[in-house]
Amino acid sequence: MANTVLITGASQGTGKATALLFARHGYDVILAARQPERLEQVAAAVRAEGRQALAVPTDTSDVQRVEMLIQTALDRFGRVDVLVNNAGFYLSGLMQYTPLDDWHRVMDTNFWGYVHTIQGLLPQFLARGSGSIVNVISFGGATPVPEMIAFCASKYAVTGLTDTLRLELAPKGIQVCAVHPGVINSNFLERAIFRGQDAAQVEERRKQLQALVQAPWVSRPEDIADAIWSAVRSGKSEVIVGQPLTATKALQVAV
Ligand SMILES: NC(=O)c1ccc[n+]([C@@H]2O[C@H](COP(=O)([O-])OP(=O)(O)OC[C@H]3O[C@@H](n4cnc5c(N)ncnc54)[C@H](OP(=O)(O)O)[C@@H]3O)[C@@H](O)[C@H]2O)c1
């Protein structure tokens, strides 16, 4: 029986690249994200690699949808060997311009979404005494960046979750790995939220980010996928991908 990987945020960017890479390495893949058509396209690409794919449209911020995702995955494959928590979005804004609703939204997906999948899969990982949990975090989960306060808080929360979970699960034979990308030239700006003093400031920040993702030092989704694969294969605890320091400096310029 093939190994299986469950990937959240699998419809594009890092999640899609990770799905294809694991498929090439012989894994069957469970794909989760909200938009079904995009998810099905990735599922078709996984099948074209000769592996099985199960696309389950899921909003990871909704615990009941995540429970259904996990039940569907276990019904189909019997087990999940690797969980890649990756679904997240970017939120830009100083504290005074970031409304509470935004704080809840970013925590619901970037933090609680990760807790939901871990809680759901942990019983079968513990029963088997094996498995890997990879949390895709950010340089913003290890370094404070002004004007990214809610995003950083959500990612720091995942860093705390990941580092503590690793200590709890290492004695049980379960790997827990933090992957910290710098900037990735995915289409993340599609769903990014920008807040500021006025429309002009918001537009300026958006343009700054649009320019930044074109920079030559920025990572590709495939680079993050490679890092995730090598982390799982070698049992790593933490991986830093790309140039987080350059990313931090570049984003601080405008503040
Ligand atoms: N891009 C960067 O520069 C960068 C830098 C550091 C860290 N990261 C982190 O790396 C991860 C991947 O980033 P990326 O750039 O590859 O992202 P991306 O291209 O924007 O893709 C995000 C994926 O997450 C899904 N998603 C978003 N909210 C979701 C929700 N509530 N439930 C389920 N799926 C959801 C999206 O699909 P749907 O919209 O269809 O749900 C999509 O498949 C994220 O955690 C991000 O925060 C990114």
The ligand as a MOL file (V3000), in Angstrom:
LIG
                    3D

  0  0  0     0  0            999 V3000
M  V30 BEGIN CTAB
M  V30 COUNTS 48 52 0 0 0
M  V30 BEGIN ATOM
M  V30 1 N 3.7850 33.6330 -0.3990 0
M  V30 2 C 4.7070 34.0100 0.4790 0
M  V30 3 O 5.5250 34.9060 0.2210 0
M  V30 4 C 4.8050 33.3080 1.8090 0
M  V30 5 C 5.8600 33.6300 2.6520 0
M  V30 6 C 5.9720 32.9770 3.8840 0
M  V30 7 C 5.0340 32.0350 4.2500 0
M  V30 8 N 4.0130 31.7390 3.4120 0 CHG=1
M  V30 9 C 3.0550 30.7180 3.8550 0
M  V30 10 O 3.2020 29.5900 3.0390 0
M  V30 11 C 1.9230 28.9560 2.8550 0
M  V30 12 C 1.6430 28.8040 1.3830 0
M  V30 13 O 1.7390 30.0630 0.7770 0
M  V30 14 P 1.5030 30.2600 -0.7890 0
M  V30 15 O 2.1520 31.5370 -1.1420 0
M  V30 16 O 1.8300 29.0090 -1.5140 0 CHG=-1
M  V30 17 O -0.0900 30.4840 -0.7750 0
M  V30 18 P -1.1370 30.6860 -1.9700 0
M  V30 19 O -0.5410 30.5110 -3.2960 0
M  V30 20 O -1.9030 31.9290 -1.6470 0
M  V30 21 O -2.0960 29.4260 -1.7010 0
M  V30 22 C -2.8280 29.3460 -0.5220 0
M  V30 23 C -3.6290 28.0610 -0.5370 0
M  V30 24 O -4.3570 27.9750 0.6940 0
M  V30 25 C -5.7530 27.7850 0.3920 0
M  V30 26 N -6.5010 28.3860 1.4820 0
M  V30 27 C -6.4970 29.6700 1.9150 0
M  V30 28 N -7.3400 29.8170 2.9490 0
M  V30 29 C -7.8810 28.5810 3.1740 0
M  V30 30 C -8.8330 28.0760 4.0940 0
M  V30 31 N -9.4230 28.8420 5.0080 0
M  V30 32 N -9.1380 26.7600 4.0430 0
M  V30 33 C -8.5520 25.9520 3.1380 0
M  V30 34 N -7.6690 26.3730 2.2320 0
M  V30 35 C -7.3370 27.6800 2.2570 0
M  V30 36 C -5.9490 28.4240 -0.9860 0
M  V30 37 O -7.0160 27.8890 -1.7190 0
M  V30 38 P -8.5660 28.4000 -1.5830 0
M  V30 39 O -8.5470 29.8930 -1.6500 0
M  V30 40 O -9.2480 27.7230 -2.6910 0
M  V30 41 O -9.0320 27.8880 -0.2430 0
M  V30 42 C -4.6350 28.0060 -1.6620 0
M  V30 43 O -4.7240 26.6760 -2.1150 0
M  V30 44 C 0.9110 29.8160 3.6080 0
M  V30 45 O 0.7100 29.3010 4.9000 0
M  V30 46 C 1.6160 31.1650 3.6900 0
M  V30 47 O 1.1830 31.9540 4.7780 0
M  V30 48 C 3.8750 32.3450 2.1940 0
M  V30 END ATOM
M  V30 BEGIN BOND
M  V30 1 1 1 2
M  V30 2 2 2 3
M  V30 3 1 2 4
M  V30 4 1 4 5
M  V30 5 2 4 48
M  V30 6 2 5 6
M  V30 7 1 6 7
M  V30 8 2 7 8
M  V30 9 1 8 9
M  V30 10 1 8 48
M  V30 11 1 9 10
M  V30 12 1 9 46
M  V30 13 1 10 11
M  V30 14 1 11 12
M  V30 15 1 11 44
M  V30 16 1 12 13
M  V30 17 1 13 14
M  V30 18 2 14 15
M  V30 19 1 14 16
M  V30 20 1 14 17
M  V30 21 1 17 18
M  V30 22 2 18 19
M  V30 23 1 18 20
M  V30 24 1 18 21
M  V30 25 1 21 22
M  V30 26 1 22 23
M  V30 27 1 23 24
M  V30 28 1 23 42
M  V30 29 1 24 25
M  V30 30 1 25 26
M  V30 31 1 25 36
M  V30 32 1 26 27
M  V30 33 1 26 35
M  V30 34 2 27 28
M  V30 35 1 28 29
M  V30 36 1 29 30
M  V30 37 2 29 35
M  V30 38 1 30 31
M  V30 39 2 30 32
M  V30 40 1 32 33
M  V30 41 2 33 34
M  V30 42 1 34 35
M  V30 43 1 36 37
M  V30 44 1 36 42
M  V30 45 1 37 38
M  V30 46 2 38 39
M  V30 47 1 38 40
M  V30 48 1 38 41
M  V30 49 1 42 43
M  V30 50 1 44 45
M  V30 51 1 44 46
M  V30 52 1 46 47
M  V30 END BOND
M  V30 END CTAB
M  END
